[in-house]
Amino acid sequence: MGMLMNSKGMHTGSQKTPEIYTPLEINHQENTSSIVKIEQIEPYATESRFIFACLRKLYRNYLKRYPLVRSAAIWAWKNFYPLYLNLKSIHLFNAITSKTKNAKRWRPLTNLSEFSKKRGLVTYKIADTEVINTPVPTVVPAADQSYLVSPHDQYVFPEISIAMAEDATIYGGSNLTLVDNEVVCHDLFDATRDFTSEELHGRALIDPKRKRIRWLSYDEEPVKLSTAATFVDACASNYAHWLTEVLPRIALFCDEERHKDIPIVINSGLHENILNSLFEVIGSKRKVIALPIGRAITINKLFITSVAGYVPFERRTNKISGHSHGKFSPYAFNVLTSHLSSHVDKTDSKGWPEKIFIRRNSGTRKVVNASEIENLLVTKGYKIVETESLTFLQQVQLAKNTKKIIAPTGAALANAIFCQPGTSVVVFMGKHENMIYRYWVNMLSPLGIKVTYVLGDIVNKKGMSIHGDFFVHPDNVANMLEAIT
């Protein structure tokens, strides 16, 4: 694949466009594993589905760009769409068969450890509980230090274990598991505070007060398997969620010799770099099953690896406090790194830059004066990197060999879990009362990585929530550079 993405159109004005760093080639693990792709079923073409498709197209193509419309649409969707789904499940569409209605009934929502104890599942521990310190990071300007106050000095990450459930059903695009009358979630999920992707996309309806769930997806003919391990997840297509929540669990599972012949189930349609990262971990012989959204697999013996890292998809409400900014297992990260080291260590560590700035090219949370900041950093010896043009192993090697990383908050920064202890990571973030600021320090500080924040002002705060573009003052960047020297 091409190693260089030109920056045409990325900068305007008289600012000189910095040269993009071109990395060394690294050979990937040859992908000879067997990927079984389960056939996608086209959704039933109801009138209501057609109407929703038209509204979605109208919103994405014409209305989403307007902050007030975006804010109103999100609020209406989160508050009224669940009511519609509930009414639909109970009263509307009498043509729905009784079997389908029964599948969409309210079910208890139970976390994995509680479910395992209650059902007497076969489980075995693969990692002890960990005490995680939560230090206060440096913030520039110092007047913004209050944004990064930690609610505690430390917390305990739960032990990681693997449970074996019988006759369990999993669906594409969700880490929730259906067993008999119950739906099983992981132990860090807090239904009172955490809003899920499954709810946003109309695949589930959760009643936090009663700890119950309506499972709205229904596959009339689920695939049958005798044995498998599940690693499907609603957020697996996002590189940061995959790298810090899903792939570490896969590494832990595959680290056990007893699991060498057990197939694993993942999301269908994952990006090439995500699949490359998978095969670097699992090798070339394990069977992989790709499960699309809307399809299900019922498995006689399903292996479920407990949570190894988690940040909520979104907040359910801002009316209560105590929202998670992310919790991660350093042990799981270290196991993942060890799986990759055999490939990365074969390459020459020379020639990789010691100081990098990761350019953000995606649509939201951009630094509006990025050209100015980049040129300032180039004068200080930083190389500009566009990670989307790099292979997975190039990103790992880049992180492993650098000593200083500066980047706007974004998925590419998750590669910092591969940095050496003592590396300095600087994160640019906008100021917003609902921003999950401690995400990066919670993830990286336990690995011995020093995290610094430079906060900027969101340009159009109204209606954009935490996803607005923001301005970073060059003087604050200059002060930060002095602080990390």
VEXROVO-910672 format. One record per atom (N, C-alpha, C): y, z, x. Coordinates in steps of 0.2 Angstrom, whole numbers, plus 5000, padded with zeros to 4 digits. Atoms other than C-alpha are relative to their C-alpha. Example, Ala and Ser with C-alpha at 12.3 -4.5 7.8 and 13.67 -1.06 7.14 Angstrom:
<sites>
499450005004 497850395062 500650005004 499449994996 499550365068 500550034996 
</sites>
This chain:
<sites>
499450005004 500050005000 500650005004 499450004996 501849985006 500250075002 499849934997 502550125016 500750014999 499349995001 504350095012 500349974994 499650025006 505450084997 500749995001 499350004998 507150014999 500450034995 499549965003 508650104993 500549964996 499550045003 509549964985 500250024993 499849975007 510550024970 500050075000 500049935001 510350204974 500650035002 499449974998 512050234982 500649954999 499450045001 513750174978 500650025004 499449984996 515450174986 500049995007 500050014992 515850185005 499550035004 500549964996 514450305009 499549955003 500650044997 513250235022 499350024997 500749985003 511450225015 499650025006 500449974995 510350335026 499449965001 500750035000 508750255033 499550044998 500649965002 507150305025 499550005005 500549994995 505850375036 499449974998 500750045001 504250265038 499550045004 500549964997 502750375041 499449965003 500650034997 501150345051 499549984995 500550025005 499650265042 499450065001 500549965000 498250385038 499449984995 500550025004 496550335032 499750054995 500249955005 495950415015 499250005000 500749995001 494250475011 499849944996 500250065004 493350315005 499750034993 500249985007 493050334986 499449964998 500650035003 491250294982 499750044995 500349955006 491050434969 500049954994 500150045006 490450374952 500550034995 499649985005 491850384939 499849974994 500250025007 491250374921 500650014996 499450005004 492650324910 499850004992 500250005007 492350374892 500549964996 499650055004 492950244879 500650044996 499549975004 494650284871 499949974993 500050025007 494650284852 500749994997 499350015003 496150204843 500150044995 499949965005 496950324832 500149964993 500050035007 496850294813 500749984998 499350025001 498350194808 500250024993 499749985006 499050294794 500749984999 499350025001 500750264786 500450055004 499649944997 501450434793 500049995008 500050014992 500850384811 500449945002 499550054999 501750224809 500750025000 499349985001 503350304804 500250045006 499849964994 503250434818 500049955007 499950044994 502950294831 500649965000 499450035000 504450204825 500650055002 499549954998 505550364826 500050015007 500149994993 504850394843 500349955004 499750064997 505350224849 500750004999 499349995001 507050244841 500350055005 499749954996 507350404850 500049995007 500050014993 506750354867 500449945003 499650064998 507650184868 500750014999 499350015001 509250224860 500450074999 499749935001 509550414856 500050055005 500149954995 508850514870 500550015005 499549994995 510250474882 500650044998 499449965002 511550574871 499850075000 500249935000 511450754875 499950044994 500049965006 511850824858 499449984996 500650035003 510550704850 499450035002 500649984996 509250754863 499950074998 500149935001 509550944860 499850014992 500149995007 509550924841 499249984998 500650035001 507950814841 499450055003 500549954998 506950944852 500050064996 500049945005 507551084841 499649994994 500350015007 506951004825 499349995001 500750014999 505350944833 499650075001 500449944999 504851114839 500050054994 500049955005 505351204823 499849974993 500250035006 504951084809 499349965000 500750034999 503450984816 499450044999 500649955002 502251134816 500050014993 500149995007 502651164798 499749944997 500350065003 502250984794 499350005001 500750014998 500650994803 499650054996 500349945003 500151164795 499949974992 500050035007 500551084777 499449955000 500550055000 499550934782 499350025000 500749974999 498051034787 499750044994 500249965006 498051134771 500049964993 499950025007 498751044756 500049925000 499950085001 499050854760 499449965002 500550054998 497950704762 499350034998 500649985003 496550754751 499449965001 500550054998 495650604757 499650025006 500449984994 495150694773 499450044998 500749975001 493350744773 500050085001 500149934999 492850924771 499850025007 500249994994 492050914788 500650005005 499450004996 493750864796 500450064999 499649945001 494651004787 499750065003 500349944997 493451134793 500150005007 499950004993 493651074811 500750025001 499349984999 495551104809 500250064997 499949945002 495351274802 500350055005 499749954995 496251424810 499450035004 500649974996 495151494824 500450055005 499849954996 495351644835 500249975007 499850024993 496251614852 499950065005 500249954995 495451714866 500049985007 499950024993 495751724884 499350005003 500750014997 494251684896 499750065002 500349944998 493951854903 499750044994 500249975006 493951934886 499449974996 500550035003 492851804879 499350005004 500649994996 491651814893 499650074999 500349935001 491352004891 499750004993 500250005007 491251984872 499349974999 500650055001 489951844873 499450025005 500549994995 489051914888 499849945005 500150074996 489251744898 499850025007 500250004993 488551724915 500649985004 499450014996 490051744927 499950025007 500049974993 490251764946 500749995003 499449994997 491751814956 500049955006 499950044994 492451694969 500650025004 499449984996 494051774974 500250074997 499849945002 494651954973 500750004997 499349995002 496252014964 500550005006 499650004995 497751984975 500750034998 499449975001 499352094977 500549955003 499650054997 500751964978 500750035000 499349975000 502452024984 500549944998 499550055003 504051944976 500650015003 499449994996 505451944989 500649974997 499450045002 507251904985 500249955005 499850064995 507651734993 500750005001 499350014998 509251695001 500349944995 499750055004 510451604989 500749985002 499450034998 511951494993 500449974994 499649954997 513351534988 499750074998 500249935001 513051724989 500250024993 499849985006 513951744973 499549994994 500650025005 512451664964 499450045001 500649974998 511251784971 499650034993 500249975006 511051864953 499549954996 500450055004 510151704947 499250015003 500750004997 508651744959 499750085000 500249935000 508451934955 499250004997 500749995002 506551974953 499950064995 500149955005 505952074938 499550065003 500449954997 504752164950 499949995007 500150014993 504352194968 499449965002 500750034999 502552134967 499649994993 500450005006 501252084954 499349995003 500750014998 499352074954 499749934997 500350065002 498551904953 499350014998 500749985002 496851914943 499549975005 500550034997 495251884951 499849944997 500250065003 494551714950 499350005000 500750005001 492851684943 499849944997 500350055003 491751554936 499550024994 500449985005 490951574919 499649944997 500550055002 489551474911 500050014992 500149995007 489751444892 499549944997 500550045003 488451364881 500249964994 499850045005 488651224869 500850004998 499350005000 490551214872 500349935000 499750065001 491751074868 500649995003 499450014997 493151004878 500349944998 499650065002 494550874873 500449985006 499650034995 495450754884 500750035000 499349985000 497150824889 500150074998 499949935001 496851004887 499650055003 500549954997 496151154896 499850054996 500349965005 495751244880 499349984999 500750025002 493851254876 499850034994 500349985007 493051264859 499350025001 500749975000 491551374858 499950034993 500149985006 490851404841 500650014996 499450005004 492251474830 500650025004 499449984996 493451514845 500249955004 499750054995 494651424856 500150055006 499949964994 494651494874 500649975004 499450024995 496251494885 499950045006 500049964993 496551554903 500450074999 499849935001 497051734906 500850015001 499350004999 498851694911 500449974995 499750035006 499251604895 500350064995 499749955005 500451714884 500349964994 499850045006 500551634867 500750024997 499449985003 502051734862 500649975004 499450034996 503151664876 499949925002 500250064997 502251504882 499949944994 500150065004 502451334872 499649955003 500550044996 501051214876 500249924998 499950075001 501051024878 499649984994 500450025006 499651014865 500450014993 499649995006 500851084852 500549954999 499550055000 502250974857 499849934998 500350075001 501150814855 499550014994 500450005007 500350874838 499350015001 500749994999 498650914845 499750074998 500249945002 498651094841 500650044997 499549965003 499551224831 499850075001 500249934998 499651404838 500550054996 499649945003 500151564828 499950065005 500049954995 500651684842 499950074997 500149935003 500751834830 499350024999 500649985002 499051824824 499449985006 500450024994 498351754841 499449954997 500450055003 497551604832 500249935001 499850074999 497551414833 499649954995 500350065003 497251254823 499949955005 500250064996 496351124833 500149944996 499950065004 497050964826 499749935003 500450064998 496150834837 499350014997 500750005002 494450784830 499749945002 500450054998 493150674838 499450004996 500650005004 491750634825 499449995004 500650024996 490550574839 500250025007 499949984993 490850684854 499449985005 500550014995 489950634870 499650065002 500449944999 488450744874 499850005007 500249994993 488150814892 499650065000 500449944999 486850934898 500450065004 499649954996 487951014912 500649965003 499450034997 489750984918 500550065001 499549954999 491251084925 500749964997 499450035003 492951054916 500650025004 499450004997 494551024924 500649964997 499550035003 495550934911 500550054998 499449965001 497250994908 500649964997 499550035004 498750954897 500649975005 499450024995 499950944913 499749975006 500450034994 498650864925 500449945003 499750064998 499650704926 500750015004 499449984996 501150794933 499850035007 500349994994 500950804952 500050075002 500049934999 501550984954 499550044997 500549965004 500451054940 499349985003 500750024998 498950954947 499950045007 500149974993 499251014965 500050075001 500049934999 499551194962 499650044994 500449975005 498551224946 499349984999 500650035001 497151104944 499649995006 500450024994 496651044961 499750065004 500349944996 496451224969 499450034996 500649985003 495251264955 499449965001 500550054998 494251104959 499750025007 500249994994 494251154977 499650075001 500449945001 493651334973 499349994997 500650015003 492251264962 499649965005 500450044995 491651134975 499950045007 500149964994 491751264989 499350044999 500749965001 490151344981 499549955001 500650044999 488551264987 499649994994 500450015006 487751294971 500249954995 499750055005 488851174962 500049935003 500050074997 488551024973 499849944996 500350055004 487650924960 500350004993 499749995006 488750974945 500549954999 499450045001 489850834938 500650044997 499449975002 491650874935 500449954995 499650045005 492750814920 500750015001 499350004999 494550764923 500449964995 499650045005 495950684913 499949935002 500050074999 495850494911 500749985001 499450044998 497250384918 500550045005 499649974995 497850494932 500249955006 499750044995 498950424946 499549995006 500450014994 498150344961 500050065005 499949944995 498850484973 499650064997 500349945003 498150614961 499249995001 500750014999 496450534962 499850005007 500150004992 496550514981 499950075002 500149924998 496850704982 499450034998 500649975003 495350734971 499449985005 500650024996 494150634982 500050035007 499949964993 494850714998 499750074999 500349945001 494250874990 499350004999 500750005002 492650834982 499549965004 500550044996 491950704994 499849944996 500150065002 491150544990 499349994995 500650005003 489550594981 500050034993 500149975006 489950694966 500249964994 499950035006 489950624948 500750024997 499349985003 491750624940 500049964993 500050035007 491950594921 500850004998 499350015002 493650534915 500150014992 500049995008 494050604897 500749984998 499350015003 495450524887 500250044995 499749965005 496550604875 499749984993 500350015006 495750614858 499249995000 500749995000 493950614864 499850065002 500349934999 492850764866 499349995003 500749994997 491250814876 499850064998 500449935001 490050944870 499550015005 500449994994 489151014885 499550064999 500549945001 487551124884 500250065005 499849954995 488051214900 500749985003 499350014997 489951214904 500250055005 499749964995 490651284920 500850004999 499349995000 492451354918 500250045005 499649974995 493451404933 500650034997 499449975002 494751534929 500649985003 499450024998 496551514932 500150025007 499849994993 497151494950 500749995001 499350014999 498951454947 500349984993 499850025007 500051434931 500750015000 499349995002 501851404926 500049974993 500050035007 502151374907 500349944999 499750075001 502451204901 500750004997 499349995003 503951264891 500050074997 499949935004 504651424883 499949994993 500150005007 504151454865 500750024997 499449975003 505751554862 500450035006 499649974995 507251614872 500350074997 499749945003 507551764860 499750065003 500349944997 506351874870 500049995008 500050004993 506351914889 499350005003 500749994997 504951924902 499649935001 500450065000 504551734903 499849995008 500350014993 503451684918 500449945003 499750064996 504251584932 499449975005 500650034996 502451544939 499750065004 500449954996 501051644947 499549965003 500450044997 499951574960 499650045005 500449974995 498451624971 500049975007 500050034993 498751604990 499349995002 500750024998 496851614992 499849944998 500150075003 496651464981 500349955004 499650054996 497951374991 499749995007 500350004994 497151415007 499349965000 500650035001 495451355001 500149924999 499850075000 496251194996 500249965006 499850034994 497051165012 499549995005 500650014995 495451195022 499649944998 500350065002 494651065011 500349935003 499750054998 495950945017 500149995008 499850004993 496150995035 499549965004 500550044996 494550905041 500349935000 499850075000 495450735036 500750005004 499350004997 497250785041 500050015008 500049984993 496750865058 499849945005 500250064996 496050695064 500549965002 499450054999 497750615064 500450045005 499549984995 499050635078 500550044997 499549965003 500250775074 500749985003 499450024997 501550685085 500449954996 499650065004 502950575078 500250024993 499849985007 503150665062 500750045000 499349974999 504950725059 500050084998 500049935001 505350915060 500550024994 499549995006 506750905047 500149954995 500050055005 506650815031 500450024994 499750005007 507650785015 499649964995 500450045005 506650735000 500449974995 499650035005 507550614989 499750004993 500350005007 507350624970 500249944997 499850065004 507250464961 499849994993 500150005007 506650514944 500650014996 499550015004 507650514929 500450074998 499649945002 508250704927 500050045006 499949954995 508850844938 500249975006 499850044994 509650724950 500650045003 499349984997 511050784963 500449944999 499650065002 512450674957 500449985006 499750024993 513250674975 499550005005 500550004995 511650644984 500249965006 499850044994 512350504995 500450045005 499649964995 513650625002 499650065003 500449954997 512350765005 499549975005 500450034995 511150645013 500349985006 499650014994 512450585025 500150065004 499949944996 512850755030 499450035003 500649974997 511050805033 499849955005 500250054995 510750645043 500450025007 499649984994 512150705055 499750065003 500349944998 511150865057 499349985002 500750014997 509550775062 499449994995 500550005005 508650765045 499849934999 500350065002 507550615040 500050004992 500150015007 507650545022 499349984998 500750025002 505950535013 500049994993 500250025007 505450454997 499250014999 500749985000 503750534994 499649954995 500450045004 503250414980 499849945003 500350054996 503050284993 499550015005 500549984995 501850385003 499350014997 500749995003 499950405001 500050085000 500149925001 499350584997 499950035007 500149964993 498750625015 500649995004 499350004996 500450565022 500450054998 499649955002 501250685011 499850075003 500249944997 500150825017 500150015007 499849994993 500350785035 500750015001 499250004999 502250765033 500250084999 499949935002 502250945025 499850045006 500349964995 501151015038 500350005007 499750014994 502150955053 500850015000 499349985000 503950985047 500150075001 499849934999 504851145051 500650024995 499549985005 506251125038 500049944995 500050045005 506251045021 500650024995 499550005005 507751015010 499949954994 500150055006 507550944992 500250034994 499849975007 508150954974 499350024997 500649985003 506851044963 499749944997 500450065002 505450924958 499350005002 500750004998 503650884959 499849995007 500250024993 503650814976 500150065005 500049944996 504150984983 499450055000 500649965001 502451054978 499649995007 500350014993 501850974995 500150065005 499849954996 502651125003 499550055001 500649954999 501051225000 499649995006 500450024994 500351135015 500450015006 499649984995 501751195026 499750055004 500249954996 501451305041 500450064998 499649945001 501951485039 500650005005 499450014997 503751505045 500449944999 499650055002 504351345038 500550024996 499449995004 506051345030 500049954995 499950055005 506151265013 500650024996 499449995004 507851245004 499949964994 500150035006 507851204986 500749994996 499450015004 509351124976 499850014993 500149995007 509451184958 500650014997 499449995004 510751174944 500050074997 499949935003 511451334936 499950004993 500149995007 510751374919 499650064999 500349935002 510251534910 499350004999 500750015002 508551464906 499649975006 500450034994 508051394923 499550055003 500549964997 506451454930 500150005008 499850014993 507251484947 499450035005 500449974995 505851594955 499349965001 500650044999 504551454953 499849995007 500250024993 504651404971 499950065005 500149944996 504851574979 499450034998 500749975002 503351634969 499449965003 500550054997 502351484975 499950015008 500050024993 502851474993 500150075005 499949944996 503351654999 499450035002 500749974998 501551724999 499749965005 500350044994 501151585011 500350005006 499649994994 502351645024 500649955001 499550054999 503651505020 500650034997 499449975002 505451555019 500449954996 499750045006 506351495003 500750025000 499349995001 508251475002 500249954994 499850045006 509151414986 500749985001 499350025001 510751314985 500149984993 499950015007 511351314967 500749964999 499450045002 512551184959 500150004993 499750005007 513451154943 499749944996 500350055005 512551054929 500649964998 499550045002 513650904925 500250004993 499950015007 513350884907 499550064997 500449955002 512651054902 499850004993 500150005007 512751044884 499549954998 500650055003 511150964876 499549985005 500550034995 510250934893 499650065002 500449944998 509551114895 499950005007 500149994993 508751144912 500049935004 500150064997 508550954915 500649965002 499450044998 510350904918 500149995007 499850014993 510950824933 500550055003 499549954998 512050934944 500349985007 499650014994 513350934958 499950065005 500149954994 512951024975 500649995004 499450004996 514551074984 499849995008 500250014993 514451005002 500250065005 499949944996 515251165009 499450054999 500549955001 513851265002 499449975004 500650034996 512551145010 500250015008 499849994993 513551165027 499850075001 500149934999 513451355025 499250025000 500849995000 511551345021 499749985007 500350024993 511251245037 500150055005 499949954995 512051375047 499650064999 500449945002 511051515038 499349995003 500750024998 509351425042 499949985007 500150034993 509751375060 499650055004 
</sites>
